[in-house]
Amino acid sequence: MQEKEVLLLLTEHWADWEASHAIAGINFAPQFVVKTIAVDKQSKVSIGGLRTEIDYVLGDYQSFDKLAMVILTGSYTWGEERHNEIADFVKKAIDAHIPIAAICGATIFLGKHGLLNDIKHTGDNWEYFQENLKDEKRYTGQKHFLSAQVVNDKGIITANETAAVDFASEILQTLKVYPNEEINAWYDSFKNGRVR
């Protein structure tokens, strides 16, 4: 059986903890492999100081037939740059019906590029979301914003910055990495603790 790839799309200063549960869970499953992708091959340093090598460059990636999902974590750079090349890649993935998972500042990025206009979605909070998108004419999805830990709609998962466990659970369920009862038990342990 050919492995399906899950791409962790990285920018400089990416939030390593926001995807850690998800990518660890995915990598334990033999049917998936997590690979990194970025605008160039230069290693990216996370907010936690981890230097991460890049497997693929956005402009070279053509393997959409073996792509299972694209994950975008928060990053200081989402608010500083437009990242048009990343937006073009994400649009291609959406057009190919590939699920997209975005957390924290990556939700602002999706909004900036008009990718949440017809999608129920969330972000860190409505005030922050509104403030960061107030001048973005491409964002018209205000009525679809929900105050929630995580929202999954039409193949796009969005989550707020405190929702790493919820985000991982939604990703694992979407990919059907494990049976739902196993994912639910994992979620209960990591969300609520083993000792209560």
Secondary structure in CASP SS format (residue, H / E / C, confidence):
PFRMAT SS
TARGET T0000
AUTHOR 0000-0000-0000
METHOD secondary structure of the structure
MODEL  1
M C 1.00
Q C 1.00
E C 1.00
K E 1.00
E E 1.00
V E 1.00
L E 1.00
L E 1.00
L E 1.00
L C 1.00
T C 1.00
E C 1.00
H C 1.00
W E 1.00
A C 1.00
D C 1.00
W H 1.00
E H 1.00
A H 1.00
S H 1.00
H H 1.00
A H 1.00
I H 1.00
A H 1.00
G H 1.00
I H 1.00
N H 1.00
F C 1.00
A C 1.00
P C 1.00
Q C 1.00
F E 1.00
V E 1.00
V E 1.00
K E 1.00
T E 1.00
I E 1.00
A E 1.00
V C 1.00
D C 1.00
K C 1.00
Q C 1.00
S C 1.00
K E 1.00
V E 1.00
S C 1.00
I C 1.00
G C 1.00
G C 1.00
L C 1.00
R E 1.00
T E 1.00
E C 1.00
I C 1.00
D C 1.00
Y E 1.00
V E 1.00
L H 1.00
G H 1.00
D H 1.00
Y C 1.00
Q C 1.00
S C 1.00
F H 1.00
D H 1.00
K H 1.00
L E 1.00
A E 1.00
M E 1.00
V E 1.00
I E 1.00
L E 1.00
T C 1.00
G C 1.00
S E 1.00
Y H 1.00
T H 1.00
W H 1.00
G C 1.00
E C 1.00
E C 1.00
R C 1.00
H C 1.00
N H 1.00
E H 1.00
I H 1.00
A H 1.00
D H 1.00
F H 1.00
V H 1.00
K H 1.00
K H 1.00
A H 1.00
I H 1.00
D H 1.00
A C 1.00
H C 1.00
I C 1.00
P C 1.00
I E 1.00
A E 1.00
A E 1.00
I E 1.00
C C 1.00
G H 1.00
A H 1.00
T H 1.00
I H 1.00
F H 1.00
L H 1.00
G H 1.00
K H 1.00
H C 1.00
G C 1.00
L C 1.00
L C 1.00
N C 1.00
D C 1.00
I C 1.00
K C 1.00
H E 1.00
T C 1.00
G C 1.00
D C 1.00
N C 1.00
W H 1.00
E H 1.00
Y H 1.00
F H 1.00
Q H 1.00
E H 1.00
N H 1.00
L H 1.00
K C 1.00
D C 1.00
E C 1.00
K C 1.00
R C 1.00
Y C 1.00
T C 1.00
G C 1.00
Q H 1.00
K H 1.00
H H 1.00
F E 1.00
L C 1.00
S C 1.00
A C 1.00
Q C 1.00
V E 1.00
V E 1.00
N E 1.00
D E 1.00
K C 1.00
G C 1.00
I E 1.00
I E 1.00
T E 1.00
A E 1.00
N C 1.00
E C 1.00
T C 1.00
A C 1.00
A H 1.00
V H 1.00
D H 1.00
F H 1.00
A H 1.00
S H 1.00
E H 1.00
I H 1.00
L H 1.00
Q H 1.00
T H 1.00
L H 1.00
K C 1.00
V C 1.00
Y C 1.00
P C 1.00
N H 1.00
E H 1.00
E H 1.00
I H 1.00
N H 1.00
A H 1.00
W H 1.00
Y H 1.00
D H 1.00
S H 1.00
F H 1.00
K H 1.00
N H 1.00
G C 1.00
R C 1.00
V C 1.00
R C 1.00
END
